[in-house]
Amino acid sequence: MSLTGTAFLMLLVLTALGAFAATVVFVPKFAGSGARPALARAGMVLGVNVLVLLTAAVSLNDQYGFYADWTDLSGAFGGAQPSTSRHGGGTAAAAALTHVGSEPAGVPGLALPADTFQGRDSRLLRFTLTGRYSGLTGTVLVDLPRDYFSPAARTRRFPVLETFPGYPGGPYQWVDSMNIRGTLDAAAARGIIGETIVVSPEVEFPAGVDTECVNGPVGRPQVETWLSRDVPAWVLRTFRAAPDRASWATIGFSAGGWCSAMITMLHPDRYSAAVVMGGYFTPQFSWSYHPFAANSALARRYDLISLVRSSPPPVALWVETSHSDRLSYPSTSRILAAAQVPIAIDALILKHAGHRVSLWQGELPQVIHWLGTDIPGFAPVHSSGTVLAGPGATTPPGSAPTTSAGSAARTPPGLVRRTSAGSAVSAVH
């Protein structure tokens, strides 16, 4: 019998009801004050409660798809998930190095007017930002790399990874549940990725609303504008962030995976790459929020599969899904089939996997490795001063990186190359 679906759930409901009826009938028969009657009563009550909790857990799993089947459930307690890899379109490095429009040079701020410093000597800062373009006011967390305040790195600019939470969720999801800073620090110490600024903006306006990160019509929150224009412009003004698109990427899981894909694919002038973990490629609104009609211009704008078929943007995607994930697999399989140059999609497709944070936590080191290896702006800085420009290739400082087709990629205006001069890799603590 399947873990998901009506049959198993109804079996549990009927079993729980039967256990409750049996408890009502038999508890009076064990009304004595001895140890055996007391244990019998406690056992019957405990059994009913366990069945009720199990029924509730199975019902929630049916609704949200945390565990796809019995194989997924047993594998969650040990053992690797069987998987396959697929690729669509061009190469990630070529997509990231493509010059797209104008890329503003950052003007690093001299002060950090944080609302709250999250702990003594912490690199995690919290800000309240009012967007110039969207008019929205929300929280933005910024997690700075270890060398940010080092005198040796005072002129260095860092790549930026913008994170998006699932729904419901907030900016702290990537800091706490996903521990992205710990994973990045460990990878940077091993020379897998360059030190990175992590930016985690709020996405629910107002709180609790599943906005799917989109712009609504006039009078509705302009969340896409907040995330893709207000937040990056503020980061470039406030921090020593690298301004070139090859040094900007997004990451998200579930609804946040959709946000990551959408923000990157609709704004390739700012972002070069997106990590989509259990995400999808058309918005999935909850019953309480529908900002536009299904056949409207906004609905067509947010159909990323049609975008890839008609005018694929030069961006690189790392995508994770599962054949058993009812939310993410259908649209992911369609976008993989539609992928064509200049977009590049690397997909990890699991055979038995659900839709849960613990799964994505385990995939994060693989994601960080992909960013540091395939996206040039996130490449680690080596002691020789060379920077990894793609899988198995290095680029000496000052030389132009080349695409897989052999043509020189244009260096965006204002690009400051990162070198290792005067910098050190700190040990993880």
N, C-alpha and C positions, 0 to 999 in steps of 0.2 A: 504494500500500500504506500502511495506517495506521501512524503512529508507535507507537501503543499496540496491544496485543493479541498473540496468540500467533504470528501469521504472520511478522511482521517479526523478532521475537525468535528464532524458530526458524531463519529464514534466516541471521541473524548467527551463531547457534551452529554451524550446519552449515558456514558459510563459515570460521569460526575453526578448526573441526576439520579442514577440508580444507587450510587454510593450514599448520596444524601438521604434518599428514601430509606435505605437499609439502616442508616444511622438513626433516623427518627424511630424506626420500628424496634431496633435492638438495644439502643442505649438504656431504656427503662429496665431491660432484663439484667443489666449489670449495674444496678443501683446500690449494691452493697458498698461497704466502707473498706474492704480489704484491698490488698495490693493488686490482685488479679482483676477485680472489677474496674479499679481505677486505670490500670494499664489498658484494658479492653476499650474503655470509653475514650481514653486519650488516643489510642491507635485508630479508632474509627473517625474521630474528629480530624486527626492529622491526615488520614487518607483522603478525606473529602477536600481538605484545604490544598493538598498536593495536586489533586486532580483539577481543582478550580484554577490553580496557578498554571498548571501545564496547559489547560485549555486556553487560558488567556495568552500564554506565550505562543502557542501554535497559531492563534488568531492574529496576533501581531506579526508573526513571521509570514503568514499568508498575505497580510496587507503590505508589508514593507520588503519582503524578500530577503531577509538577513541571511538565511540559509536556504540554498536552492533545493537540496534533496538530502537523502540519508548519507550519501557519499560525501557531500560537502560538510555535513554536520560532524561526521566521524573524522574527516580530514582536518577540521579546525582544531582538533586536539593533538595533532601530530601528523607529519607526512607532507610531502610536497604536492601541490595541485598540478595535475596533468594539464599541459597547455601547448598551444601552437603559436607561431609568430607569423604575421602577415605584413606586407609592405605595399604601399600604393603611392604612385606619383614619383617625384624626383628624390634627391637626397636632402637630408635635413640641413647640412652645412650650406649647400647651394641656396636653399630657400632662405636661410637666415642671413646670408650675405648679400642677397638681392637688395639693391637700393630702391626704396619706395618713397617717392615724394620728398618732402622736407622734414628733417628730423631736428628739433630744436636743441641747441646746446644748453646744457645746464649752467646755472649761476649758483654755485654752492653757497648756502647760507652760513653765516658766522656764528649764529646762536641757535639753540634748540629749545624753543619755548614750550616744553612738554607740560601738559596738564598734570600728569602723574609720572614719576619715575618708578617703575615697577620693581622696587627693591633696591637696596643699597648697591652701588656700583654695577647696576644691571645695564645691559645693552638694550633692554626692551622698554620702549617709550610709548606713551599713549597721548594722542592729540585729538582735539575736536576741530574739525575742518568744515568751513562753509564754502561750498563750491561756487566759483565765479560763474560757471556756465550752466550748471544744473539748478543752483539755488538751494540744494540740499545741504543739511548740516548733519554730520555723523562722525563716528569714532574711527580713527585710523591708528592701528598699531604699527610701529616700526621697530624691527629687530636688527640691530646693527652688527656687522661682522667684527671679529676680535681686533683686527688691526685698524679699525676706523679712526680711533683717537691716538694711534701711535704716531709719534713725531716723524718716524721714518716714512709713514704713509700719508703725510699731510697733503700731498698733491695728487694722490691716487684716487681714481674714480672706480666705483664698484658696480657690478651688474645688479639688476633688480629682479626679484621674483615676487610677483603679486599673487596673493592667495585668495581663494574664494571658498567659503564653507558650504556644507550641505544644508538642507532645510529640514527642520529648524536648526539654526546655528548662528554663531556670531564670529567676530574677528579672533576670539581666543581659541577657536576650535583647532586651528593649525598650530598654535603655540602650545596648547595643553595636550589635547587628544593625539595629535599627530607628531608632536615633538620635532618639528621641522628644524629648529635651530640645532638640536643635538645631532641630528642626522647630517646636517650641512657641516657642522664643526668637525665631526669625525671624518667626513669625506674630504674636507679641505686639508686636514692634518695628514691624510694619506696621499695627497696630491691628485685627487680625483676631480675636484671642482675648485674654481676660484672662490675666494671669500665673497659673500653675497649679501646684499641688503634685502630683507624680507619685509614686504608691505602687506598688511592685512586690513582692508577697509570693510566697513559695515555695508551690508547689501539689503537689509530689510528696512523699508520706509513706507509706513511707520513700522515699529517693531512688531514682529510676529507675522508680517505679510510676506507671502511667497512671491516676490516680485520677478523672479527668474532673471534678474539683472537687466531687464529691458526698459526702454523708454515707452511710456504710455502716451496717449494723445494729450493735448493741452489740458492742464489741470491735474494730470496724473504725474507721479514721480518720474523724473528723468534719470533713472538709475544707470543706464548705459553711459550717459554723458558724465555722470559723477565718477564712474569707475575708469573710463577710458580717457577722459580729458582733465577733469578737476584733480584727481589724485595724482596722475603722472606729472602734471604741470607743477603741482605743489612739491612733489618729491624732488624734481629737478631744481627747483628754487631753493630748497631747504637743505638738501644733502649732496654729498659728492657722488652723485649717481652718474654712471656712464650714459651719455645721451644717445648713442647709436642703437638702432633697433635690435642688432644682434646681441645686445646686452640686456634686453628686456624680455621676460617670459611670464607666463601665467600658469597657475596650477590650481586644480579644484577636484573635489570628488562629489559624486551624485549630482545634485542641482548645481553645486559649485563647479563640477566638471563641464556642465553646459555653459555656465558663465565664462569659464576659462576659454573654451572653444569659441564662443560667440565674440567675446571681447577681442581676442587675438585675430580671428578671421575677418572681422569687420573693421579692424584698425591695424592693418599690416604696416602702416607707416610708423607705428610706435612699438609694436610687439612682433617678435620673430618666431616665437615658439609657444606652444601650449601643452600642458599635461592634463589629460582628461581621464580621470579614474572613475569608472562606473558611471560616466556621464552620458549625454545624449545630444542630438544635433537639431532638434526642434524644441521649443519651450513646452514644458509640461506644467501648466498652471493648476493650482488647487481649486477646489470648487468655489472658494470665496473671492477669488481675484481673477478677473478676465479683462485686462486693460484694452484689448482691441478685438475686433471681429475676425473670424477665421479667414475671410477672403479679403481683408484690408491690405493696404500698402505696407503697414507695419508687420503683418503676418508674413507677407512675402519677403520682407527684409530679413526676418529671423529664420527663414528656411535655409539652413546652411547646406543642406544636401543639394538643393537647386543651385546655390551659389557655386559649389564645387563643380557641378555639371556645366554651368554656363561661363563662369569667370573665376577660376580657382585662384585664391590669393597666394603669394609666395611666402608661406609660413610652414613651419614644421610642427607636427602633432605627434605626441606619444600617447597612445590610447590603450586603456585596459577595459576589457569587457569579458563576459562569460556567456556561453551558449545558454546557460540557465538563468541569466539575468534578464528578466522580462522588461525591465526599464531601459537598460542601455543597449542590449544586443541588436534589436531590430534596426534602429537608426545607424548604429555603428557599422553594421554589415552593409548597409546601403551606401554610406559615405566611402567606405573602403572600395566598393565596386565602382564608384564614380570618380575616385581619385585620379588626377592627371597633373603632369607638370604645369605650373611650378610648385604646387602644394606637395608636401612630403608627409606621409603618415606611416608611422611604425606602430603596429598593434600587437599587444599581448592578449591572446584569446584563451581564456581558461575553459576547461570542459565542465567542471562541477564547481561553481562558486556563486555565492550569493551577493548581497548588496550591503556591505557592513564595513565599519571603520577598521576593525582588526585586520581585515584582508588588505586594505590599502596601506595600513601601517607597515606591513611586511614588504610591500612593493616599493616603498619610498627609497631605499638605497639604490634599487635598480633605476628609478627615475632620475635620481641625482647623478648617477653615473652617465646616463644618456645626455643630460644637460651638459655636464662637463666634457664629454667626449664629442658630441655631435653639434653642439651649438657654440660657435667660436667665442662669443662674448662671455661665456661662462667657463672657458677653459682655464685650467690651473696655470699659475705662473711658475715657471721652472727656474732653477738657479742659474741656468745658462742665459736667461732672458728671453727664451723663445716661448711662444704661446701656441698651444694646440689649436689648429685651424679646422680640424675635422678628423675622422677616424684614421689614426696612424700617421698624421701629417703634422709638421710644425712650421710655424711662420716666424722668421727672424723679425725683430722689431724694425719697423720702418718699411718693410716690404709689403706689397699688396697681396692679399690672399687671392687664390684662384678657385673657381668653381670646378665641379667635376667635368664640365665640358671644356675646361682649359682656358676659359676666358677670364680676364682679370675682373674681380668684383670691385665695384666702386666703394671707396671708403667714405662714409657719410660725413658731411661737414661737421666739424667740432669733435670728431672722434679723438679721444685720448687713449692711446694704447697703454695697457697695463704691463708693467715690467716688474721684475723681482728686486730691482736695485733698492737696497736699504730695507727690504721687508723681510719678515720672518714668519714661519708657520708655527703657531702655538700648539702645545699639546692639549688634548681634551681634558677637561676637568669636570 
